[in-house]
Amino acid sequence: MPGRRKWAAIPTVIAVAGVVAALAAYQGASSQQVAKAAPDTVITHDPGPGPWGYHGASSEQGSSPVQPIKFPHPKHVKGLGMNCLYCHYTANKSMDPGLPAMSTCMGCHLSTYSLAKKPEIVKLTAYWNKQQPIPWVRIHKLPEYVHFPHMRHVNAGVTCQTCHGQIQEMYQVYQYASLNMGWCLTCHVNGYSPAEGDAAAGSARDYGPKGASSQPNMGTPPAAAAGAAPALGAAVRFNIGPPLSDARHRARYDCSTCHF
């Protein structure tokens, strides 16, 4: 009897093996059809002829898109001594540096009658009259999985020019640095001092009120020490970053520092 049971089980085993083989063949054919219908565009992507190089950001080093309004940084920073925070008003307190509201621009340009007929001011006024924001074209863009908190860097004495280059000299802004991970890690590993930030500011140190461009936190304004309310420029000028005499500071560079 045991022998007969063994022989009776053989057809069942053969049938199961056949079903398994048929399913495997069907799945293989289906995967081939899917691969033909939708090739892997990531692996087979052709970046085209060079020259081109690796950049860790979603934006490319040297990129300089034409903006809807030609905003001249040299005239505003060098000519008028305007601090970066006047327009990029959240750089020292938020992840994002912020862009000026139309009311910020027109707060000055509504009263600059001599400039009213200049082409770029005409464009600016048109956006204002239509109650529309200026559709600026973004230049610096990191991947979605990377976070760059502007306020931590600004308050540590990292000046705008350290990452963005001599932007006070740029009539059309371009991406100065690669923004790749190695570029960031170099600074985190080697450390950074406020004095280096001041040096990186370049010609911005020579224009406008002393301290307004790059020399942060020089001390308490005399008016504030006497109990009087400091002027707006002084309040901005004396409350950004550590003293220039601070020692070199090395930042963390474990994964969670930027990938959080």
C-alpha positions in Angstrom: 0.0 0.0 0.0 2.7 2.6 0.8 4.3 1.9 -2.6 1.0 2.5 -4.4 0.5 5.8 -2.6 4.0 7.0 -3.7 3.3 6.2 -7.4 -0.1 7.9 -7.2 1.5 11.1 -5.9 3.9 11.4 -8.9 1.3 12.8 -11.4 0.3 15.4 -8.8 3.9 16.6 -8.4 4.4 16.7 -12.2 1.2 18.8 -12.6 2.3 21.3 -9.9 5.7 21.6 -11.6 4.1 22.3 -14.9 1.9 25.0 -13.5 4.9 26.7 -11.9 6.9 26.5 -15.1 4.0 28.0 -17.1 3.6 30.9 -14.6 7.3 31.7 -14.7 7.3 31.8 -18.5 4.2 34.1 -18.5 5.9 36.5 -16.1 9.1 36.5 -18.1 7.2 37.4 -21.3 5.2 40.1 -19.5 8.4 41.8 -18.1 10.0 41.8 -21.6 6.9 43.5 -23.0 6.9 46.1 -20.3 10.6 46.8 -20.8 10.1 47.3 -24.5 7.1 49.5 -23.9 8.8 51.7 -21.3 12.6 51.6 -21.4 14.6 52.8 -18.4 15.1 56.4 -19.2 17.3 57.0 -16.1 19.9 54.4 -16.8 19.9 54.8 -20.6 19.8 58.6 -20.5 22.3 60.2 -22.9 23.5 63.6 -21.5 24.6 64.6 -25.0 28.0 65.9 -26.1 30.3 67.7 -23.7 31.8 69.7 -22.2 29.7 69.1 -19.1 30.6 68.3 -15.6 29.0 66.9 -12.4 27.1 69.3 -10.3 25.3 68.2 -7.2 22.6 70.8 -7.4 19.4 70.7 -9.5 20.7 73.9 -11.0 24.0 74.2 -13.0 27.1 76.1 -12.1 27.4 79.1 -14.4 23.7 79.2 -15.1 22.6 82.8 -15.7 18.9 83.0 -16.9 17.5 86.2 -18.2 15.1 87.7 -15.7 11.8 89.5 -16.4 13.4 92.7 -14.9 17.1 93.4 -15.1 17.8 94.1 -11.5 21.2 95.8 -11.2 22.8 94.6 -7.9 25.8 96.9 -8.4 23.6 100.0 -8.4 21.7 99.0 -5.3 24.5 97.5 -3.2 27.5 99.5 -4.3 25.7 102.7 -5.4 23.1 103.0 -2.6 24.8 100.9 0.1 21.7 98.7 0.5 22.1 95.7 2.8 21.1 92.3 1.3 18.6 91.9 4.1 16.6 94.9 2.9 15.3 92.8 0.0 16.1 89.2 1.1 14.5 89.9 4.4 14.3 86.4 5.9 17.9 85.2 5.2 18.9 85.6 8.9 15.7 84.0 10.3 14.4 81.5 7.9 15.4 78.5 5.7 14.7 80.6 2.6 16.2 84.1 2.1 12.9 85.5 0.7 12.3 87.8 -2.3 11.1 91.4 -1.9 7.4 92.1 -2.1 6.3 94.5 -4.8 5.6 97.0 -2.0 9.3 96.9 -1.1 10.4 97.8 -4.6 7.7 100.4 -5.1 8.2 101.9 -1.7 11.3 103.5 -3.2 10.4 103.7 -6.9 7.0 105.4 -6.4 9.0 108.5 -5.4 11.9 108.2 -7.9 10.3 110.3 -10.6 13.5 110.8 -12.5 13.7 107.1 -13.1 10.0 106.5 -13.9 10.5 106.3 -17.7 13.5 104.0 -17.7 12.5 100.6 -19.4 13.0 98.4 -16.4 11.1 100.7 -14.1 8.3 100.8 -16.6 8.2 97.0 -16.4 8.2 97.1 -12.6 5.4 99.7 -12.5 3.3 97.5 -14.9 3.5 94.5 -12.5 2.6 96.9 -9.6 -0.4 98.3 -11.5 -1.6 94.8 -12.4 -1.1 93.7 -8.7 1.1 90.8 -9.9 4.4 89.5 -8.5 7.5 89.6 -10.6 7.9 86.1 -12.1 11.6 85.8 -11.2 13.5 82.8 -12.7 15.1 80.7 -10.0 18.9 80.3 -10.3 20.1 78.3 -7.3 18.2 75.1 -6.7 19.3 72.2 -4.5 17.8 68.7 -4.8 14.6 68.1 -2.8 16.4 65.8 -0.3 18.9 68.5 0.7 18.1 71.4 3.0 20.1 74.5 3.3 19.0 76.7 6.2 20.1 80.2 5.3 19.5 81.5 8.9 22.1 79.1 10.4 24.8 80.1 7.9 24.1 83.9 8.0 24.0 84.0 11.8 27.3 82.0 11.8 29.0 84.8 9.8 28.8 83.2 6.4 28.4 86.1 4.0 26.3 86.0 0.8 29.5 86.2 -1.4 30.9 83.0 0.1 28.3 81.0 -1.7 27.0 83.4 -4.3 30.2 85.0 -5.4 30.7 88.8 -5.9 27.0 89.4 -6.4 27.4 93.1 -5.8 29.3 93.2 -9.1 26.7 91.2 -11.1 24.4 93.0 -13.4 23.0 89.6 -14.4 23.2 87.1 -11.6 24.7 83.7 -12.3 25.4 80.6 -10.2 28.9 81.0 -8.9 29.4 77.7 -7.1 28.7 74.1 -8.0 26.7 73.5 -4.8 27.6 69.8 -4.9 28.1 67.8 -1.7 31.9 67.9 -1.8 31.8 71.7 -2.0 29.6 72.0 1.0 31.5 69.4 3.1 34.8 71.1 2.4 33.6 74.1 4.4 32.0 72.0 7.1 35.1 69.9 7.6 37.7 72.6 7.4 35.7 75.2 9.4 34.7 78.7 8.8 35.5 82.0 10.5 33.5 85.3 10.4 36.8 87.0 9.2 36.8 84.8 6.2 33.2 85.7 5.5 34.2 89.4 5.7 37.1 88.8 3.3 34.8 86.9 0.9 32.5 89.9 0.7 35.1 91.6 -1.4 34.2 95.1 -2.7 30.9 95.0 -0.8 32.9 96.1 2.3 33.8 99.4 0.7 30.3 100.7 -0.1 27.5 102.1 2.1 27.6 102.7 5.8 30.4 100.9 7.7 29.3 97.4 8.6 26.2 97.5 6.4 27.6 95.2 3.8 29.7 92.6 5.5 30.9 93.5 9.0 28.3 91.9 11.2 27.6 92.5 14.9 30.3 95.1 15.5 28.8 96.0 18.9 26.0 97.9 20.4 25.1 101.2 18.6 25.8 104.2 20.8 22.2 105.4 20.5 20.9 102.0 21.7 23.4 102.0 24.6 22.1 105.4 25.7 18.5 104.1 25.6 17.4 105.7 22.4 15.9 103.7 19.5 18.6 103.0 16.9 17.9 103.9 13.2 16.7 101.2 10.9 20.0 100.8 9.2 21.8 100.5 12.5 19.3 97.8 13.7 20.1 95.7 10.6 23.8 96.4 10.6 24.5 95.4 14.2 22.4 92.3 14.6 23.8 89.8 12.0 26.3 87.1 12.8 29.1 86.9 15.4 32.0 89.3 15.9 34.7 89.1 13.3 37.2 88.1 16.1 35.4 84.8 16.7 37.5 81.7 16.2 37.1 79.3 13.4 34.0 77.1 13.8 33.7 73.6 12.4 30.2 72.5 11.6 28.7 69.1 11.9 28.8 67.0 8.7 26.8 63.9 9.5 24.1 63.0 7.1 21.2 64.4 9.2 22.7 67.8 9.1 21.5 68.5 5.6 19.3 65.5 4.9 16.5 65.9 7.4 
